[in-house]
Amino acid sequence: MPVNFDALAACPLFEGVSREDMGAMLQCMQARTVDVAKGEAVFRADGPAEYVGILLSGGVRVFRDDFDGNRTIQAAMRPGDLFGETFACAGVGRLPVTVEADRPSRVLLIRMRRMIETCPSACAFHNRVVMNLLKVLAAKNLMLNQKLEITSRRTTREKLLAYLSAQARAAGSDAFVIPFDRQGLADYLGVDRSALSVEIGKLRREGVIESHRSAFTLLHP
């Protein structure tokens, strides 16, 4: 299948790797692409943690369901984003999360062992990829800490405002689009959807935010 090299160029795993080298690198790592339908799992909880996924097009979400069926979304991925690398690097036997497409998507899969083991061809770009992988893992750790800071707030309002403030900072603007619908945002924050909708309505009436679907504007950041 054809590979979207624009998405790969946006992936931090390939920072500093030329487009001319990408094709040879993917062949060396025995990478393969898969097309995933909406609602189909790329990785499933309790499955083997062997692969790193790179989203080439579409969108996927990383989530876990508890014993009672309550869902917590950990992350929403956009083209160029990397997923599964933490568990594959840690060598866990089974995945604790599911990665599922929320729209028709194309994903590049690379077996972790092919990425981190010494390359028999002594590829010049191989060490670069390994160093980039370390940077990605460090960045994901910072993102996890940020989510913990947000979800540890006591009320739905506090969690929502903390999340929106973080998204505004990341976008560099008071106007931004989040990667969730209402249910997805509720699952990410770990709150009830109806309670979340009530708080969004209150914040609009108070003149704190403007919102339309997934687009938000902070009026008093």
Salt bridges, closest charged atoms under 4 A:
ASP6 OD1 - ARG19 NH2 2.85
GLU15 OE1 - LYS135 NZ 3.34
ASP35 OD1 - ARG106 NE 2.64
GLU50 OE1 - ARG111 NH1 3.05
ASP65 OD1 - ARG71 NE 2.92
GLU85 OE2 - LYS140 NZ 2.75
ASP102 OD2 - ARG61 NE 3.20
ASP102 OD1 - ARG103 NE 2.98
GLU117 OE2 - ARG113 NE 3.17
GLU149 OE2 - ARG153 NH2 3.73
ASP181 OD1 - ARG61 NH1 3.99
GLU199 OE1 - ARG157 NH1 3.92
GLU199 OE2 - LYS202 NZ 3.95
GLU206 OE1 - ARG157 NH2 2.67
